[in-house]
Amino acid sequence: MKKTLAALFGSILILSACSDNPEEPVSEENGTEEEAAEENTEETAGEEEQGRKSDMASADLIDSAVANSEGISSYVAQQSFKTTKPDEESTIRTIMTFGGQNEFKLSVNNNGDIVTHYVVEGDHFMYAGNEVVQTEETMDIEGNDYQTIVAELKNYPEGEVSELDEGYAITINVENSAALGGLIDEETLKQVEAADSINGTIQLYFDGKYKFTGSELKADIVSEGEDIAVHSTVDYTNIDDVEMIEKPLNMSEEQ
């Protein structure tokens, strides 16, 4: 999946797995189920809440979240990534599920085209046309377990901590590429540095027990004279509470 400059910012929110063939649609029945979940996510994720400034340091909050992530590997992550240009708008939504039995599911809705991938015991399947198809194409899901994701929060710059009604938020201002140096690789950083200007915020969310629950990015980018607005959210739910992923009934026939 080729990344534009705007898409590079979406990857900052630590949801790295993506579809190799986002243009291939799945069946109408499966697609309806995924779309309903994604629409619900869009309504709830990234809702702004005015918080009260906290005396807690962001590093201490992240250290607590890292400690609370120990041993956790299963979760559901729902992401919405929207880019807006003067004459074009694009929205990509994903639902990624890690099960507790070495199973993984990824549904990608790329502007209405939906594809669902499954990785079960190392084998990669795609669900399309009411059929399960095993594919030789690989999906790199290493490093997407919850514990590793939360550990990566240590790479974020210092931010301001706010107390919310149901937890905490860290707000990080992004006014240039310096704030992103520890978050992206050197090649990507060079592309970001080439932008004419960057202005935005990253917010990291935690519940009342210091467990990481999601993130939100809002940014206005000017690249080669073009204005691009980016809004991306990631919402982590069912943390350490996914025993098995839902799979098509005929998948077992393919194994």
Buried (B, 14 or more C-beta within 10 A) or exposed (E): EEEEBBBBBBBBBBBBBBBBBBEBBBBEEBBEBBBEBBEEBBEEBBEEEEBEEBEBBBBEBBBBBBEBBEEBBBBBBBBBBBBBEEEEEBBBBBBBBBBBEEBBBBBBBBEEBBBBBBBBEEEBBBBBEEEBEEEEEEBEBEEBBBBEBBBBBEEBBEBBBBBBEEBBBBBBEBEEBEBBEEBBEEEBBEBBEEBEEBEBBBBBBBBEEBBBBBBBBBBBBEBEEBEBBBBBBBBBBEBBEBEEBEBBEEBEEBE
